[in-house]
Amino acid sequence: MACLSTKRTLSSKRTLSSKRTLPIQRQTQVIYGSAISSFSSPSSAPYGLEIDFNGCVWNVDIVTDKIYKMNNAGSKISSFDSPSSQPGGLTIDSNSCVWNTDSGTRKIYKMNNAGSKISSFDSPSATPEGLDFDGDGCIWNADSNADKIYKLRTDGTIISSFSSPSIAPRGLAFYKGYVWNADDDTNKIYKMNTIGAIISSFLAPCQDLRGISFDSNGCLWLADAGEDKIYRIQTNKGIPAQSLAEIR
Protein backbone atom coordinates (compact mmCIF):
# COMPACT_ATOMS: atom_id res chain seq x y z
CA MET A 1 0.00 0.00 0.00
CA ALA A 2 1.18 3.56 -0.70
CA CYS A 3 2.29 5.57 2.29
CA LEU A 4 2.05 9.32 1.82
CA SER A 5 -0.69 9.36 -0.78
CA THR A 6 -2.78 6.87 1.19
CA LYS A 7 -2.49 8.93 4.32
CA ARG A 8 -3.77 12.01 2.57
CA THR A 9 -6.75 10.01 1.34
CA LEU A 10 -7.44 8.67 4.83
CA SER A 11 -7.33 12.10 6.39
CA SER A 12 -9.08 13.92 3.54
CA LYS A 13 -12.49 13.23 5.06
CA ARG A 14 -12.01 16.20 7.33
CA THR A 15 -12.48 18.58 4.36
CA LEU A 16 -15.80 17.13 3.23
CA SER A 17 -18.67 19.55 3.48
CA SER A 18 -21.36 16.89 3.23
CA LYS A 19 -21.39 16.25 6.95
CA ARG A 20 -23.69 18.61 8.76
CA THR A 21 -22.31 21.05 11.29
CA LEU A 22 -23.51 20.05 14.73
CA PRO A 23 -25.37 22.83 16.55
CA ILE A 24 -23.77 24.15 19.70
CA GLN A 25 -26.25 24.93 22.46
CA ARG A 26 -25.63 26.15 25.97
CA GLN A 27 -26.78 23.81 28.69
CA THR A 28 -26.83 23.71 32.47
CA GLN A 29 -26.43 19.96 32.74
CA VAL A 30 -24.62 17.51 30.54
CA ILE A 31 -26.17 14.35 29.21
CA TYR A 32 -24.68 11.38 27.40
CA GLY A 33 -22.25 12.59 24.77
CA SER A 34 -21.60 16.10 26.08
CA ALA A 35 -17.99 17.30 26.01
CA ILE A 36 -16.46 18.21 29.35
CA SER A 37 -13.13 19.42 27.99
CA SER A 38 -10.88 19.27 24.96
CA PHE A 39 -7.36 20.07 23.81
CA SER A 40 -5.46 20.10 20.52
CA SER A 41 -3.89 16.81 19.47
CA PRO A 42 -0.08 16.68 19.22
CA SER A 43 -0.23 16.57 15.41
CA SER A 44 -2.65 16.86 12.52
CA ALA A 45 -4.30 13.43 12.26
CA PRO A 46 -5.06 11.84 15.65
CA TYR A 47 -6.28 8.26 15.40
CA GLY A 48 -5.87 5.60 18.11
CA LEU A 49 -6.35 6.71 21.72
CA GLU A 50 -5.73 5.15 25.12
CA ILE A 51 -5.85 6.33 28.73
CA ASP A 52 -3.31 4.37 30.73
CA PHE A 53 -3.48 3.23 34.36
CA ASN A 54 -1.83 6.47 35.51
CA GLY A 55 -4.29 8.68 33.67
CA CYS A 56 -1.90 9.62 30.87
CA VAL A 57 -3.27 10.04 27.35
CA TRP A 58 -1.68 8.08 24.49
CA ASN A 59 -2.43 9.00 20.89
CA VAL A 60 -1.40 7.68 17.47
CA ASP A 61 -0.94 10.19 14.65
CA ILE A 62 -1.18 8.86 11.09
CA VAL A 63 0.62 11.81 9.46
CA THR A 64 3.72 11.84 11.67
CA ASP A 65 3.65 8.04 12.18
CA LYS A 66 4.25 8.64 15.88
CA ILE A 67 2.75 7.51 19.16
CA TYR A 68 2.49 10.31 21.72
CA LYS A 69 2.18 10.19 25.50
CA MET A 70 0.60 13.24 27.17
CA ASN A 71 -0.77 14.30 30.50
CA ASN A 72 -4.54 14.71 30.74
CA ALA A 73 -4.27 18.39 29.80
CA GLY A 74 -2.52 17.62 26.51
CA SER A 75 1.09 18.45 27.39
CA LYS A 76 3.45 16.06 25.64
CA ILE A 77 5.54 13.78 27.86
CA SER A 78 7.23 11.63 25.22
CA SER A 79 6.83 10.12 21.75
CA PHE A 80 8.25 7.38 19.56
CA ASP A 81 7.88 6.15 15.99
CA SER A 82 5.07 3.72 15.24
CA PRO A 83 6.13 0.28 13.93
CA SER A 84 5.01 1.02 10.37
CA SER A 85 3.53 3.69 8.12
CA GLN A 86 -0.25 3.35 8.59
CA PRO A 87 -0.78 3.25 12.37
CA GLY A 88 -4.34 3.16 13.60
CA GLY A 89 -5.73 1.68 16.82
CA LEU A 90 -3.92 1.76 20.14
CA THR A 91 -4.23 0.07 23.51
CA ILE A 92 -2.06 -0.73 26.53
CA ASP A 93 -2.14 -4.03 28.39
CA SER A 94 -1.77 -4.74 32.12
CA ASN A 95 2.00 -5.06 31.72
CA SER A 96 2.23 -1.55 30.19
CA CYS A 97 2.97 -2.94 26.74
CA VAL A 98 1.68 -0.82 23.86
CA TRP A 99 -0.34 -2.47 21.07
CA ASN A 100 -0.88 -0.75 17.73
CA THR A 101 -2.72 -1.69 14.53
CA ASP A 102 -1.32 -0.90 11.09
CA SER A 103 -3.43 -1.06 7.93
CA GLY A 104 -0.39 -0.80 5.65
CA THR A 105 1.17 -4.03 6.87
CA ARG A 106 -2.20 -5.44 8.05
CA LYS A 107 -0.64 -6.30 11.37
CA ILE A 108 -1.14 -5.71 15.08
CA TYR A 109 2.10 -4.89 16.89
CA LYS A 110 3.12 -5.33 20.51
CA MET A 111 5.80 -2.96 21.86
CA ASN A 112 7.25 -1.96 25.17
CA ASN A 113 6.29 1.48 26.41
CA ALA A 114 9.38 3.01 24.80
CA GLY A 115 8.40 1.76 21.34
CA SER A 116 10.66 -1.29 20.91
CA LYS A 117 8.80 -4.02 19.02
CA ILE A 118 8.23 -7.28 20.90
CA SER A 119 6.02 -9.21 18.48
CA SER A 120 3.31 -8.90 15.83
CA PHE A 121 0.58 -10.93 14.11
CA ASP A 122 -1.65 -10.56 11.08
CA SER A 123 -4.83 -8.58 11.69
CA PRO A 124 -8.12 -10.41 11.04
CA SER A 125 -8.97 -8.10 8.14
CA ALA A 126 -7.38 -5.46 5.90
CA THR A 127 -8.03 -2.20 7.76
CA PRO A 128 -7.65 -2.74 11.52
CA GLU A 129 -8.36 0.31 13.66
CA GLY A 130 -9.98 0.42 17.12
CA LEU A 131 -8.25 -1.80 19.67
CA ASP A 132 -8.71 -2.66 23.35
CA PHE A 133 -8.34 -5.44 25.91
CA ASP A 134 -11.17 -6.92 27.94
CA GLY A 135 -10.87 -8.17 31.52
CA ASP A 136 -9.95 -11.67 30.37
CA GLY A 137 -6.91 -10.60 28.37
CA CYS A 138 -8.56 -10.91 24.96
CA ILE A 139 -8.14 -8.25 22.28
CA TRP A 140 -11.09 -6.55 20.60
CA ASN A 141 -10.51 -4.98 17.19
CA ALA A 142 -12.71 -2.94 14.85
CA ASP A 143 -12.11 -3.08 11.10
CA SER A 144 -13.33 -0.01 9.23
CA ASN A 145 -13.71 -1.63 5.80
CA ALA A 146 -14.96 -5.08 6.78
CA ASP A 147 -17.46 -3.35 9.14
CA LYS A 148 -16.75 -5.99 11.74
CA ILE A 149 -15.65 -6.19 15.35
CA TYR A 150 -13.38 -9.09 16.24
CA LYS A 151 -12.48 -10.77 19.51
CA LEU A 152 -8.96 -12.19 19.36
CA ARG A 153 -6.44 -14.07 21.41
CA THR A 154 -3.09 -12.34 21.88
CA ASP A 155 -1.59 -14.49 19.12
CA GLY A 156 -4.20 -13.21 16.65
CA THR A 157 -6.49 -16.25 16.68
CA ILE A 158 -10.08 -15.16 16.06
CA ILE A 159 -12.44 -16.17 18.87
CA SER A 160 -15.58 -14.53 17.49
CA SER A 161 -16.81 -11.61 15.41
CA PHE A 162 -19.96 -9.65 14.66
CA SER A 163 -21.05 -6.85 12.34
CA SER A 164 -20.44 -3.31 13.56
CA PRO A 165 -23.46 -1.05 14.22
CA SER A 166 -22.83 1.02 11.08
CA ILE A 167 -20.53 1.19 8.06
CA ALA A 168 -17.49 3.07 9.42
CA PRO A 169 -16.37 1.58 12.76
CA ARG A 170 -13.29 3.40 14.02
CA GLY A 171 -12.49 3.67 17.72
CA LEU A 172 -13.20 0.81 20.12
CA ALA A 173 -13.18 0.48 23.89
CA PHE A 174 -14.11 -2.34 26.25
CA TYR A 175 -15.51 -1.00 29.52
CA LYS A 176 -17.32 -2.78 32.35
CA GLY A 177 -18.32 -5.74 30.21
CA TYR A 178 -19.51 -3.77 27.20
CA VAL A 179 -18.04 -3.03 23.78
CA TRP A 180 -18.08 0.64 22.75
CA ASN A 181 -17.58 1.68 19.14
CA ALA A 182 -17.20 5.11 17.51
CA ASP A 183 -18.65 5.19 14.00
CA ASP A 184 -17.44 7.83 11.56
CA ASP A 185 -20.46 7.56 9.27
CA THR A 186 -23.22 8.19 11.80
CA ASN A 187 -21.07 10.34 14.17
CA LYS A 188 -22.37 8.12 16.95
CA ILE A 189 -20.82 6.13 19.75
CA TYR A 190 -22.48 2.79 20.34
CA LYS A 191 -22.59 0.64 23.47
CA MET A 192 -23.04 -3.08 22.75
CA ASN A 193 -22.99 -6.36 24.56
CA THR A 194 -20.29 -8.88 23.65
CA ILE A 195 -22.32 -10.45 20.83
CA GLY A 196 -23.02 -7.13 19.12
CA ALA A 197 -26.51 -6.23 20.30
CA ILE A 198 -26.84 -2.44 20.65
CA ILE A 199 -27.66 -1.32 24.19
CA SER A 200 -27.60 2.42 23.53
CA SER A 201 -25.95 5.12 21.44
CA PHE A 202 -25.37 8.85 21.46
CA LEU A 203 -24.29 11.54 19.03
CA ALA A 204 -20.66 12.59 19.54
CA PRO A 205 -19.83 16.29 20.09
CA CYS A 206 -17.66 16.35 16.96
CA GLN A 207 -17.15 14.83 13.53
CA ASP A 208 -14.43 12.56 12.08
CA LEU A 209 -14.50 10.16 15.02
CA ARG A 210 -11.42 8.02 15.62
CA GLY A 211 -10.00 6.42 18.79
CA ILE A 212 -11.89 6.15 22.09
CA SER A 213 -10.89 5.14 25.62
CA PHE A 214 -12.33 5.32 29.13
CA ASP A 215 -10.59 6.87 32.13
CA SER A 216 -10.86 5.70 35.74
CA ASN A 217 -13.77 8.11 36.35
CA GLY A 218 -15.88 6.54 33.62
CA CYS A 219 -15.48 9.42 31.19
CA LEU A 220 -14.96 8.62 27.53
CA TRP A 221 -12.08 10.21 25.60
CA LEU A 222 -12.39 10.66 21.83
CA ALA A 223 -9.93 11.63 19.08
CA ASP A 224 -11.32 13.86 16.32
CA ALA A 225 -9.25 13.70 13.11
CA GLY A 226 -11.16 16.57 11.52
CA GLU A 227 -10.56 19.28 14.10
CA ASP A 228 -7.34 17.69 15.41
CA LYS A 229 -8.71 17.60 18.94
CA ILE A 230 -9.05 15.17 21.79
CA TYR A 231 -12.30 15.35 23.75
CA ARG A 232 -13.27 14.15 27.19
CA ILE A 233 -16.96 13.19 27.14
CA GLN A 234 -19.44 12.66 29.93
CA THR A 235 -21.17 9.30 29.94
CA ASN A 236 -23.25 9.85 33.09
CA LYS A 237 -26.55 11.70 32.93
CA GLY A 238 -27.39 14.91 34.74
CA ILE A 239 -23.96 16.00 36.01
CA PRO A 240 -23.20 19.75 35.67
CA ALA A 241 -20.22 20.62 33.47
CA GLN A 242 -19.12 23.07 30.82
CA SER A 243 -21.13 23.14 27.63
CA LEU A 244 -19.51 22.46 24.29
CA ALA A 245 -19.86 26.16 23.47
CA GLU A 246 -17.79 27.10 26.52
CA ILE A 247 -14.86 24.78 25.84
CA ARG A 248 -14.41 25.53 22.13
Stockholm file with secondary structure:
# STOCKHOLM 1.0

chainA/1-248         MACLSTKRTLSSKRTLSSKRTLPIQRQTQVIYGSAISSFSSPSSAPYGLEIDFNGCVWNVDIVTDKIYKMNNAGSKISSFDSPSSQPGGLTIDSNSCVWNTDSGTRKIYKMNNAGSKISSFDSPSATPEGLDFDGDGCIWNADSNADKIYKLRTDGTIISSFSSPSIAPRGLAFYKGYVWNADDDTNKIYKMNTIGAIISSFLAPCQDLRGISFDSNGCLWLADAGEDKIYRIQTNKGIPAQSLAEIR
#=GR chainA/1-248 SS CCSHHHHHHHHGGGGCSCSCCCCCCCCSSBCTTCEEEEEECSSSCEEEEEECTTSCEEEEETTTTEEEEECTTSCEEEEEECSSSSEEEEEECTTCCEEEEETTTTEEEEECTTSCEEEEEECSSSSEEEEEECTTSCEEEEETTTTEEEEECTTSCEEEEEECSSSCEEEEEEETTEEEEEETTTTEEEEECTTSCEEEEEECSSSSEEEEEECTTSCEEEEETTTTEEEEECCSTTBCCCCHHHHC
#=GC SS_cons         CCSHHHHHHHHGGGGCSCSCCCCCCCCSSBCTTCEEEEEECSSSCEEEEEECTTSCEEEEETTTTEEEEECTTSCEEEEEECSSSSEEEEEECTTCCEEEEETTTTEEEEECTTSCEEEEEECSSSSEEEEEECTTSCEEEEETTTTEEEEECTTSCEEEEEECSSSCEEEEEEETTEEEEEETTTTEEEEECTTSCEEEEEECSSSSEEEEEECTTSCEEEEETTTTEEEEECCSTTBCCCCHHHHC
//
